[in-house]
């Protein structure tokens, strides 16, 4: 579920970021062609990796936590 939410946010951010990047690159003296796969594909893969790492870390931390300590504090 978290990966779907992260990818939905990424897909919704692509048009906005593409527009801002092209406008920003137009102001330079030397023009550079921006190819979508170079930037957005790597950013999408980075998003998935960070999401998986975060979810894995939190899941392992929760699995190793002693439930008796949580109940004692309540």
PDB file with SEQRES, HELIX, SHEET and CRYST1 records, atoms N, CA, C and O in Angstrom:
SEQRES   1 A   74  UNK UNK UNK UNK UNK UNK UNK UNK UNK UNK UNK UNK UNK          
SEQRES   2 A   74  UNK UNK UNK UNK UNK UNK UNK UNK UNK UNK UNK UNK UNK          
SEQRES   3 A   74  UNK UNK UNK UNK UNK UNK UNK UNK UNK UNK UNK UNK UNK          
SEQRES   4 A   74  UNK UNK UNK UNK UNK UNK UNK UNK UNK UNK UNK UNK UNK          
SEQRES   5 A   74  UNK UNK UNK UNK UNK UNK UNK UNK UNK UNK UNK UNK UNK          
SEQRES   6 A   74  UNK UNK UNK UNK UNK UNK UNK UNK UNK                          
HELIX    1 AA1 UNK A    2  UNK A   25  1                                  24    
HELIX    2 AA2 UNK A   36  UNK A   36  1                                   1    
HELIX    3 AA3 UNK A   37  UNK A   41  3                                   5    
HELIX    4 AA4 UNK A   42  UNK A   64  1                                  23    
HELIX    5 AA5 UNK A   67  UNK A   73  1                                   7    
CRYST1    1.000    1.000    1.000  90.00  90.00  90.00 P 1           1          
ATOM      1  N   UNK A   1       0.821  -1.197   0.000  1.00  0.00           N  
ATOM      2  CA  UNK A   1       0.000   0.000   0.000  1.00  0.00           C  
ATOM      3  C   UNK A   1       0.866   1.263   0.000  1.00  0.00           C  
ATOM      4  O   UNK A   1       0.548   2.237  -0.681  1.00  0.00           O  
ATOM      5  N   UNK A   2       1.949   1.242   0.757  1.00  0.00           N  
ATOM      6  CA  UNK A   2       2.807   2.417   0.823  1.00  0.00           C  
ATOM      7  C   UNK A   2       3.507   2.682  -0.509  1.00  0.00           C  
ATOM      8  O   UNK A   2       3.715   3.832  -0.896  1.00  0.00           O  
ATOM      9  N   UNK A   3       3.861   1.611  -1.197  1.00  0.00           N  
ATOM     10  CA  UNK A   3       4.530   1.786  -2.490  1.00  0.00           C  
ATOM     11  C   UNK A   3       3.571   2.409  -3.494  1.00  0.00           C  
ATOM     12  O   UNK A   3       3.965   3.260  -4.292  1.00  0.00           O  
ATOM     13  N   UNK A   4       2.304   1.982  -3.453  1.00  0.00           N  
ATOM     14  CA  UNK A   4       1.316   2.587  -4.356  1.00  0.00           C  
ATOM     15  C   UNK A   4       1.145   4.067  -4.063  1.00  0.00           C  
ATOM     16  O   UNK A   4       1.056   4.874  -4.987  1.00  0.00           O  
ATOM     17  N   UNK A   5       1.099   4.432  -2.787  1.00  0.00           N  
ATOM     18  CA  UNK A   5       0.967   5.850  -2.433  1.00  0.00           C  
ATOM     19  C   UNK A   5       2.198   6.655  -2.861  1.00  0.00           C  
ATOM     20  O   UNK A   5       2.073   7.776  -3.355  1.00  0.00           O  
ATOM     21  N   UNK A   6       3.377   6.080  -2.671  1.00  0.00           N  
ATOM     22  CA  UNK A   6       4.599   6.772  -3.074  1.00  0.00           C  
ATOM     23  C   UNK A   6       4.651   6.942  -4.590  1.00  0.00           C  
ATOM     24  O   UNK A   6       5.040   8.001  -5.083  1.00  0.00           O  
ATOM     25  N   UNK A   7       4.265   5.916  -5.324  1.00  0.00           N  
ATOM     26  CA  UNK A   7       4.274   6.009  -6.781  1.00  0.00           C  
ATOM     27  C   UNK A   7       3.190   6.966  -7.289  1.00  0.00           C  
ATOM     28  O   UNK A   7       3.405   7.670  -8.276  1.00  0.00           O  
ATOM     29  N   UNK A   8       2.028   6.999  -6.625  1.00  0.00           N  
ATOM     30  CA  UNK A   8       0.984   7.948  -7.009  1.00  0.00           C  
ATOM     31  C   UNK A   8       1.485   9.379  -6.830  1.00  0.00           C  
ATOM     32  O   UNK A   8       1.292  10.222  -7.707  1.00  0.00           O  
ATOM     33  N   UNK A   9       2.119   9.650  -5.712  1.00  0.00           N  
ATOM     34  CA  UNK A   9       2.693  10.977  -5.486  1.00  0.00           C  
ATOM     35  C   UNK A   9       3.765  11.306  -6.508  1.00  0.00           C  
ATOM     36  O   UNK A   9       3.858  12.441  -6.976  1.00  0.00           O  
ATOM     37  N   UNK A  10       4.570  10.321  -6.852  1.00  0.00           N  
ATOM     38  CA  UNK A  10       5.621  10.532  -7.844  1.00  0.00           C  
ATOM     39  C   UNK A  10       5.028  10.832  -9.217  1.00  0.00           C  
ATOM     40  O   UNK A  10       5.485  11.745  -9.906  1.00  0.00           O  
ATOM     41  N   UNK A  11       4.016  10.070  -9.615  1.00  0.00           N  
ATOM     42  CA  UNK A  11       3.382  10.267 -10.924  1.00  0.00           C  
ATOM     43  C   UNK A  11       2.690  11.627 -10.989  1.00  0.00           C  
ATOM     44  O   UNK A  11       2.713  12.287 -12.027  1.00  0.00           O  
ATOM     45  N   UNK A  12       2.077  12.043  -9.889  1.00  0.00           N  
ATOM     46  CA  UNK A  12       1.431  13.355  -9.876  1.00  0.00           C  
ATOM     47  C   UNK A  12       2.447  14.498  -9.902  1.00  0.00           C  
ATOM     48  O   UNK A  12       2.132  15.589 -10.378  1.00  0.00           O  
ATOM     49  N   UNK A  13       3.649  14.265  -9.404  1.00  0.00           N  
ATOM     50  CA  UNK A  13       4.671  15.307  -9.353  1.00  0.00           C  
ATOM     51  C   UNK A  13       5.444  15.446 -10.663  1.00  0.00           C  
ATOM     52  O   UNK A  13       6.086  16.473 -10.882  1.00  0.00           O  
ATOM     53  N   UNK A  14       5.402  14.449 -11.530  1.00  0.00           N  
ATOM     54  CA  UNK A  14       6.186  14.479 -12.768  1.00  0.00           C  
ATOM     55  C   UNK A  14       5.844  15.678 -13.659  1.00  0.00           C  
ATOM     56  O   UNK A  14       6.767  16.389 -14.057  1.00  0.00           O  
ATOM     57  N   UNK A  15       4.579  15.948 -13.997  1.00  0.00           N  
ATOM     58  CA  UNK A  15       4.314  17.075 -14.899  1.00  0.00           C  
ATOM     59  C   UNK A  15       4.740  18.426 -14.321  1.00  0.00           C  
ATOM     60  O   UNK A  15       5.285  19.268 -15.034  1.00  0.00           O  
ATOM     61  N   UNK A  16       4.491  18.623 -13.046  1.00  0.00           N  
ATOM     62  CA  UNK A  16       4.854  19.880 -12.405  1.00  0.00           C  
ATOM     63  C   UNK A  16       6.372  20.065 -12.387  1.00  0.00           C  
ATOM     64  O   UNK A  16       6.874  21.139 -12.718  1.00  0.00           O  
ATOM     65  N   UNK A  17       7.084  19.038 -12.007  1.00  0.00           N  
ATOM     66  CA  UNK A  17       8.545  19.148 -11.951  1.00  0.00           C  
ATOM     67  C   UNK A  17       9.147  19.262 -13.349  1.00  0.00           C  
ATOM     68  O   UNK A  17      10.137  19.971 -13.530  1.00  0.00           O  
ATOM     69  N   UNK A  18       8.572  18.582 -14.339  1.00  0.00           N  
ATOM     70  CA  UNK A  18       9.077  18.696 -15.704  1.00  0.00           C  
ATOM     71  C   UNK A  18       8.920  20.133 -16.205  1.00  0.00           C  
ATOM     72  O   UNK A  18       9.827  20.677 -16.835  1.00  0.00           O  
ATOM     73  N   UNK A  19       7.781  20.737 -15.927  1.00  0.00           N  
ATOM     74  CA  UNK A  19       7.541  22.121 -16.335  1.00  0.00           C  
ATOM     75  C   UNK A  19       8.541  23.060 -15.664  1.00  0.00           C  
ATOM     76  O   UNK A  19       9.137  23.908 -16.327  1.00  0.00           O  
ATOM     77  N   UNK A  20       8.726  22.914 -14.360  1.00  0.00           N  
ATOM     78  CA  UNK A  20       9.662  23.788 -13.651  1.00  0.00           C  
ATOM     79  C   UNK A  20      11.097  23.587 -14.130  1.00  0.00           C  
ATOM     80  O   UNK A  20      11.834  24.562 -14.277  1.00  0.00           O  
ATOM     81  N   UNK A  21      11.506  22.345 -14.375  1.00  0.00           N  
ATOM     82  CA  UNK A  21      12.869  22.094 -14.843  1.00  0.00           C  
ATOM     83  C   UNK A  21      13.114  22.672 -16.230  1.00  0.00           C  
ATOM     84  O   UNK A  21      14.175  23.243 -16.482  1.00  0.00           O  
ATOM     85  N   UNK A  22      12.138  22.532 -17.141  1.00  0.00           N  
ATOM     86  CA  UNK A  22      12.336  23.078 -18.483  1.00  0.00           C  
ATOM     87  C   UNK A  22      12.392  24.607 -18.448  1.00  0.00           C  
ATOM     88  O   UNK A  22      13.189  25.211 -19.167  1.00  0.00           O  
ATOM     89  N   UNK A  23      11.557  25.234 -17.623  1.00  0.00           N  
ATOM     90  CA  UNK A  23      11.607  26.698 -17.505  1.00  0.00           C  
ATOM     91  C   UNK A  23      12.923  27.161 -16.899  1.00  0.00           C  
ATOM     92  O   UNK A  23      13.470  28.184 -17.311  1.00  0.00           O  
ATOM     93  N   UNK A  24      13.430  26.422 -15.930  1.00  0.00           N  
ATOM     94  CA  UNK A  24      14.684  26.781 -15.295  1.00  0.00           C  
ATOM     95  C   UNK A  24      15.854  26.615 -16.264  1.00  0.00           C  
ATOM     96  O   UNK A  24      16.756  27.452 -16.300  1.00  0.00           O  
ATOM     97  N   UNK A  25      15.839  25.528 -17.053  1.00  0.00           N  
ATOM     98  CA  UNK A  25      16.935  25.276 -17.993  1.00  0.00           C  
ATOM     99  C   UNK A  25      16.924  26.238 -19.180  1.00  0.00           C  
ATOM    100  O   UNK A  25      17.960  26.436 -19.815  1.00  0.00           O  
ATOM    101  N   UNK A  26      15.791  26.831 -19.488  1.00  0.00           N  
ATOM    102  CA  UNK A  26      15.722  27.786 -20.608  1.00  0.00           C  
ATOM    103  C   UNK A  26      16.526  29.053 -20.349  1.00  0.00           C  
ATOM    104  O   UNK A  26      16.914  29.744 -21.291  1.00  0.00           O  
ATOM    105  N   UNK A  27      16.777  29.362 -19.090  1.00  0.00           N  
ATOM    106  CA  UNK A  27      17.475  30.606 -18.753  1.00  0.00           C  
ATOM    107  C   UNK A  27      18.989  30.516 -18.889  1.00  0.00           C  
ATOM    108  O   UNK A  27      19.671  31.535 -18.771  1.00  0.00           O  
ATOM    109  N   UNK A  28      19.525  29.349 -19.128  1.00  0.00           N  
ATOM    110  CA  UNK A  28      20.968  29.200 -19.259  1.00  0.00           C  
ATOM    111  C   UNK A  28      21.425  29.524 -20.684  1.00  0.00           C  
ATOM    112  O   UNK A  28      20.676  29.352 -21.645  1.00  0.00           O  
ATOM    113  N   UNK A  29      22.649  29.990 -20.795  1.00  0.00           N  
ATOM    114  CA  UNK A  29      23.187  30.347 -22.102  1.00  0.00           C  
ATOM    115  C   UNK A  29      23.361  29.113 -22.988  1.00  0.00           C  
ATOM    116  O   UNK A  29      23.074  29.154 -24.184  1.00  0.00           O  
ATOM    117  N   UNK A  30      23.826  28.035 -22.403  1.00  0.00           N  
ATOM    118  CA  UNK A  30      23.990  26.795 -23.155  1.00  0.00           C  
ATOM    119  C   UNK A  30      22.783  25.908 -22.892  1.00  0.00           C  
ATOM    120  O   UNK A  30      22.533  25.503 -21.757  1.00  0.00           O  
ATOM    121  N   UNK A  31      22.048  25.615 -23.938  1.00  0.00           N  
ATOM    122  CA  UNK A  31      20.824  24.830 -23.804  1.00  0.00           C  
ATOM    123  C   UNK A  31      21.139  23.344 -23.690  1.00  0.00           C  
ATOM    124  O   UNK A  31      22.032  22.829 -24.362  1.00  0.00           O  
ATOM    125  N   UNK A  32      20.396  22.675 -22.834  1.00  0.00           N  
ATOM    126  CA  UNK A  32      20.579  21.253 -22.604  1.00  0.00           C  
ATOM    127  C   UNK A  32      19.233  20.568 -22.810  1.00  0.00           C  
ATOM    128  O   UNK A  32      18.207  21.009 -22.292  1.00  0.00           O  
ATOM    129  N   UNK A  33      19.259  19.487 -23.571  1.00  0.00           N  
ATOM    130  CA  UNK A  33      18.041  18.699 -23.749  1.00  0.00           C  
ATOM    131  C   UNK A  33      17.821  17.843 -22.514  1.00  0.00           C  
ATOM    132  O   UNK A  33      18.721  17.133 -22.065  1.00  0.00           O  
ATOM    133  N   UNK A  34      16.622  17.918 -21.974  1.00  0.00           N  
ATOM    134  CA  UNK A  34      16.304  17.101 -20.815  1.00  0.00           C  
ATOM    135  C   UNK A  34      15.487  15.903 -21.275  1.00  0.00           C  
ATOM    136  O   UNK A  34      14.404  16.052 -21.843  1.00  0.00           O  
ATOM    137  N   UNK A  35      16.016  14.733 -21.026  1.00  0.00           N  
ATOM    138  CA  UNK A  35      15.303  13.519 -21.405  1.00  0.00           C  
ATOM    139  C   UNK A  35      14.637  12.946 -20.156  1.00  0.00           C  
ATOM    140  O   UNK A  35      15.257  12.854 -19.096  1.00  0.00           O  
ATOM    141  N   UNK A  36      13.377  12.564 -20.292  1.00  0.00           N  
ATOM    142  CA  UNK A  36      12.589  12.157 -19.126  1.00  0.00           C  
ATOM    143  C   UNK A  36      13.164  10.936 -18.437  1.00  0.00           C  
ATOM    144  O   UNK A  36      13.116  10.835 -17.211  1.00  0.00           O  
ATOM    145  N   UNK A  37      13.701  10.017 -19.201  1.00  0.00           N  
ATOM    146  CA  UNK A  37      14.158   8.777 -18.585  1.00  0.00           C  
ATOM    147  C   UNK A  37      15.398   8.986 -17.746  1.00  0.00           C  
ATOM    148  O   UNK A  37      15.629   8.235 -16.798  1.00  0.00           O  
ATOM    149  N   UNK A  38      16.202   9.983 -18.067  1.00  0.00           N  
ATOM    150  CA  UNK A  38      17.410  10.234 -17.289  1.00  0.00           C  
ATOM    151  C   UNK A  38      17.080  10.725 -15.891  1.00  0.00           C  
ATOM    152  O   UNK A  38      17.724  10.322 -14.922  1.00  0.00           O  
ATOM    153  N   UNK A  39      16.100  11.575 -15.779  1.00  0.00           N  
ATOM    154  CA  UNK A  39      15.798  12.196 -14.493  1.00  0.00           C  
ATOM    155  C   UNK A  39      14.683  11.462 -13.767  1.00  0.00           C  
ATOM    156  O   UNK A  39      14.853  11.042 -12.622  1.00  0.00           O  
ATOM    157  N   UNK A  40      13.559  11.307 -14.421  1.00  0.00           N  
ATOM    158  CA  UNK A  40      12.372  10.806 -13.744  1.00  0.00           C  
ATOM    159  C   UNK A  40      12.420   9.304 -13.485  1.00  0.00           C  
ATOM    160  O   UNK A  40      11.867   8.838 -12.489  1.00  0.00           O  
ATOM    161  N   UNK A  41      13.055   8.552 -14.341  1.00  0.00           N  
ATOM    162  CA  UNK A  41      13.176   7.122 -14.101  1.00  0.00           C  
ATOM    163  C   UNK A  41      14.073   6.851 -12.895  1.00  0.00           C  
ATOM    164  O   UNK A  41      13.756   6.009 -12.055  1.00  0.00           O  
ATOM    165  N   UNK A  42      15.178   7.559 -12.818  1.00  0.00           N  
ATOM    166  CA  UNK A  42      16.069   7.399 -11.671  1.00  0.00           C  
ATOM    167  C   UNK A  42      15.404   7.905 -10.391  1.00  0.00           C  
ATOM    168  O   UNK A  42      15.577   7.307  -9.329  1.00  0.00           O  
ATOM    169  N   UNK A  43      14.655   8.987 -10.478  1.00  0.00           N  
ATOM    170  CA  UNK A  43      13.953   9.498  -9.299  1.00  0.00           C  
ATOM    171  C   UNK A  43      12.871   8.517  -8.849  1.00  0.00           C  
ATOM    172  O   UNK A  43      12.668   8.330  -7.649  1.00  0.00           O  
ATOM    173  N   UNK A  44      12.184   7.895  -9.791  1.00  0.00           N  
ATOM    174  CA  UNK A  44      11.174   6.898  -9.445  1.00  0.00           C  
ATOM    175  C   UNK A  44      11.782   5.685  -8.770  1.00  0.00           C  
ATOM    176  O   UNK A  44      11.230   5.158  -7.803  1.00  0.00           O  
ATOM    177  N   UNK A  45      12.910   5.247  -9.279  1.00  0.00           N  
ATOM    178  CA  UNK A  45      13.597   4.108  -8.662  1.00  0.00           C  
ATOM    179  C   UNK A  45      14.097   4.482  -7.270  1.00  0.00           C  
ATOM    180  O   UNK A  45      14.034   3.672  -6.346  1.00  0.00           O  
ATOM    181  N   UNK A  46      14.588   5.695  -7.122  1.00  0.00           N  
ATOM    182  CA  UNK A  46      15.019   6.164  -5.810  1.00  0.00           C  
ATOM    183  C   UNK A  46      13.862   6.249  -4.833  1.00  0.00           C  
ATOM    184  O   UNK A  46      14.017   5.946  -3.650  1.00  0.00           O  
ATOM    185  N   UNK A  47      12.704   6.660  -5.325  1.00  0.00           N  
ATOM    186  CA  UNK A  47      11.513   6.725  -4.479  1.00  0.00           C  
ATOM    187  C   UNK A  47      11.126   5.345  -3.981  1.00  0.00           C  
ATOM    188  O   UNK A  47      10.809   5.174  -2.804  1.00  0.00           O  
ATOM    189  N   UNK A  48      11.150   4.368  -4.859  1.00  0.00           N  
ATOM    190  CA  UNK A  48      10.803   3.000  -4.465  1.00  0.00           C  
ATOM    191  C   UNK A  48      11.815   2.458  -3.460  1.00  0.00           C  
ATOM    192  O   UNK A  48      11.429   1.828  -2.475  1.00  0.00           O  
ATOM    193  N   UNK A  49      13.091   2.692  -3.692  1.00  0.00           N  
ATOM    194  CA  UNK A  49      14.130   2.186  -2.785  1.00  0.00           C  
ATOM    195  C   UNK A  49      13.987   2.817  -1.401  1.00  0.00           C  
ATOM    196  O   UNK A  49      14.060   2.116  -0.392  1.00  0.00           O  
ATOM    197  N   UNK A  50      13.787   4.119  -1.345  1.00  0.00           N  
ATOM    198  CA  UNK A  50      13.638   4.795  -0.053  1.00  0.00           C  
ATOM    199  C   UNK A  50      12.380   4.323   0.665  1.00  0.00           C  
ATOM    200  O   UNK A  50      12.399   4.126   1.881  1.00  0.00           O  
ATOM    201  N   UNK A  51      11.289   4.140  -0.072  1.00  0.00           N  
ATOM    202  CA  UNK A  51      10.047   3.657   0.530  1.00  0.00           C  
ATOM    203  C   UNK A  51      10.230   2.249   1.088  1.00  0.00           C  
ATOM    204  O   UNK A  51       9.823   1.975   2.217  1.00  0.00           O  
ATOM    205  N   UNK A  52      10.837   1.357   0.311  1.00  0.00           N  
ATOM    206  CA  UNK A  52      11.055  -0.010   0.781  1.00  0.00           C  
ATOM    207  C   UNK A  52      11.988  -0.050   1.989  1.00  0.00           C  
ATOM    208  O   UNK A  52      11.756  -0.818   2.923  1.00  0.00           O  
ATOM    209  N   UNK A  53      13.030   0.760   1.978  1.00  0.00           N  
ATOM    210  CA  UNK A  53      13.960   0.806   3.103  1.00  0.00           C  
ATOM    211  C   UNK A  53      13.263   1.286   4.366  1.00  0.00           C  
ATOM    212  O   UNK A  53      13.448   0.707   5.436  1.00  0.00           O  
ATOM    213  N   UNK A  54      12.459   2.343   4.248  1.00  0.00           N  
ATOM    214  CA  UNK A  54      11.761   2.891   5.405  1.00  0.00           C  
ATOM    215  C   UNK A  54      10.753   1.900   5.966  1.00  0.00           C  
ATOM    216  O   UNK A  54      10.684   1.704   7.180  1.00  0.00           O  
ATOM    217  N   UNK A  55       9.974   1.276   5.096  1.00  0.00           N  
ATOM    218  CA  UNK A  55       8.976   0.316   5.554  1.00  0.00           C  
ATOM    219  C   UNK A  55       9.659  -0.901   6.178  1.00  0.00           C  
ATOM    220  O   UNK A  55       9.207  -1.401   7.208  1.00  0.00           O  
ATOM    221  N   UNK A  56      10.729  -1.376   5.574  1.00  0.00           N  
ATOM    222  CA  UNK A  56      11.447  -2.525   6.126  1.00  0.00           C  
ATOM    223  C   UNK A  56      12.033  -2.211   7.491  1.00  0.00           C  
ATOM    224  O   UNK A  56      11.939  -3.023   8.412  1.00  0.00           O  
ATOM    225  N   UNK A  57      12.635  -1.043   7.626  1.00  0.00           N  
ATOM    226  CA  UNK A  57      13.232  -0.641   8.897  1.00  0.00           C  
ATOM    227  C   UNK A  57      12.180  -0.571   9.992  1.00  0.00           C  
ATOM    228  O   UNK A  57      12.387  -1.093  11.087  1.00  0.00           O  
ATOM    229  N   UNK A  58      11.057   0.068   9.704  1.00  0.00           N  
ATOM    230  CA  UNK A  58       9.988   0.187  10.710  1.00  0.00           C  
ATOM    231  C   UNK A  58       9.362  -1.165  11.029  1.00  0.00           C  
ATOM    232  O   UNK A  58       9.017  -1.423  12.182  1.00  0.00           O  
ATOM    233  N   UNK A  59       9.209  -2.025  10.041  1.00  0.00           N  
ATOM    234  CA  UNK A  59       8.626  -3.353  10.276  1.00  0.00           C  
ATOM    235  C   UNK A  59       9.540  -4.203  11.155  1.00  0.00           C  
ATOM    236  O   UNK A  59       9.065  -4.865  12.079  1.00  0.00           O  
ATOM    237  N   UNK A  60      10.827  -4.194  10.883  1.00  0.00           N  
ATOM    238  CA  UNK A  60      11.782  -4.969  11.688  1.00  0.00           C  
ATOM    239  C   UNK A  60      11.846  -4.415  13.104  1.00  0.00           C  
ATOM    240  O   UNK A  60      11.899  -5.179  14.068  1.00  0.00           O  
ATOM    241  N   UNK A  61      11.842  -3.099  13.235  1.00  0.00           N  
ATOM    242  CA  UNK A  61      11.874  -2.474  14.554  1.00  0.00           C  
ATOM    243  C   UNK A  61      10.635  -2.858  15.363  1.00  0.00           C  
ATOM    244  O   UNK A  61      10.741  -3.133  16.558  1.00  0.00           O  
ATOM    245  N   UNK A  62       9.468  -2.878  14.729  1.00  0.00           N  
ATOM    246  CA  UNK A  62       8.234  -3.255  15.410  1.00  0.00           C  
ATOM    247  C   UNK A  62       8.222  -4.739  15.743  1.00  0.00           C  
ATOM    248  O   UNK A  62       7.753  -5.122  16.815  1.00  0.00           O  
ATOM    249  N   UNK A  63       8.722  -5.572  14.859  1.00  0.00           N  
ATOM    250  CA  UNK A  63       8.726  -7.016  15.104  1.00  0.00           C  
ATOM    251  C   UNK A  63       9.660  -7.389  16.252  1.00  0.00           C  
ATOM    252  O   UNK A  63       9.380  -8.334  16.991  1.00  0.00           O  
ATOM    253  N   UNK A  64      10.745  -6.672  16.409  1.00  0.00           N  
ATOM    254  CA  UNK A  64      11.702  -6.985  17.465  1.00  0.00           C  
ATOM    255  C   UNK A  64      11.348  -6.353  18.813  1.00  0.00           C  
ATOM    256  O   UNK A  64      11.957  -6.677  19.833  1.00  0.00           O  
ATOM    257  N   UNK A  65      10.383  -5.468  18.815  1.00  0.00           N  
ATOM    258  CA  UNK A  65       9.989  -4.780  20.040  1.00  0.00           C  
ATOM    259  C   UNK A  65       9.208  -5.721  20.956  1.00  0.00           C  
ATOM    260  O   UNK A  65       8.364  -6.487  20.491  1.00  0.00           O  
ATOM    261  N   UNK A  66       9.486  -5.665  22.234  1.00  0.00           N  
ATOM    262  CA  UNK A  66       8.821  -6.513  23.209  1.00  0.00           C  
ATOM    263  C   UNK A  66       7.436  -5.919  23.528  1.00  0.00           C  
ATOM    264  O   UNK A  66       7.365  -4.789  24.011  1.00  0.00           O  
ATOM    265  N   UNK A  67       6.344  -6.642  23.275  1.00  0.00           N  
ATOM    266  CA  UNK A  67       4.998  -6.093  23.532  1.00  0.00           C  
ATOM    267  C   UNK A  67       4.722  -5.893  25.020  1.00  0.00           C  
ATOM    268  O   UNK A  67       3.871  -5.078  25.376  1.00  0.00           O  
ATOM    269  N   UNK A  68       5.416  -6.609  25.892  1.00  0.00           N  
ATOM    270  CA  UNK A  68       5.193  -6.448  27.326  1.00  0.00           C  
ATOM    271  C   UNK A  68       5.596  -5.054  27.788  1.00  0.00           C  
ATOM    272  O   UNK A  68       4.983  -4.508  28.704  1.00  0.00           O  
ATOM    273  N   UNK A  69       6.611  -4.476  27.171  1.00  0.00           N  
ATOM    274  CA  UNK A  69       7.032  -3.122  27.560  1.00  0.00           C  
ATOM    275  C   UNK A  69       5.980  -2.084  27.179  1.00  0.00           C  
ATOM    276  O   UNK A  69       5.776  -1.115  27.911  1.00  0.00           O  
ATOM    277  N   UNK A  70       5.322  -2.273  26.060  1.00  0.00           N  
ATOM    278  CA  UNK A  70       4.270  -1.355  25.649  1.00  0.00           C  
ATOM    279  C   UNK A  70       3.075  -1.448  26.575  1.00  0.00           C  
ATOM    280  O   UNK A  70       2.480  -0.428  26.922  1.00  0.00           O  
ATOM    281  N   UNK A  71       2.716  -2.651  26.977  1.00  0.00           N  
ATOM    282  CA  UNK A  71       1.566  -2.840  27.858  1.00  0.00           C  
ATOM    283  C   UNK A  71       1.853  -2.320  29.267  1.00  0.00           C  
ATOM    284  O   UNK A  71       0.949  -1.855  29.961  1.00  0.00           O  
ATOM    285  N   UNK A  72       3.096  -2.401  29.675  1.00  0.00           N  
ATOM    286  CA  UNK A  72       3.456  -1.929  31.019  1.00  0.00           C  
ATOM    287  C   UNK A  72       3.302  -0.416  31.108  1.00  0.00           C  
ATOM    288  O   UNK A  72       2.923   0.092  32.163  1.00  0.00           O  
ATOM    289  N   UNK A  73       3.580   0.310  30.046  1.00  0.00           N  
ATOM    290  CA  UNK A  73       3.487   1.765  30.065  1.00  0.00           C  
ATOM    291  C   UNK A  73       2.041   2.253  29.998  1.00  0.00           C  
ATOM    292  O   UNK A  73       1.751   3.375  30.412  1.00  0.00           O  
ATOM    293  N   UNK A  74       1.150   1.443  29.494  1.00  0.00           N  
ATOM    294  CA  UNK A  74      -0.249   1.853  29.423  1.00  0.00           C  
ATOM    295  C   UNK A  74      -0.903   1.493  30.707  1.00  0.00           C  
ATOM    296  O   UNK A  74      -2.096   1.743  30.883  1.00  0.00           O  
TER     297      UNK A  74                                                      
END                                                                             
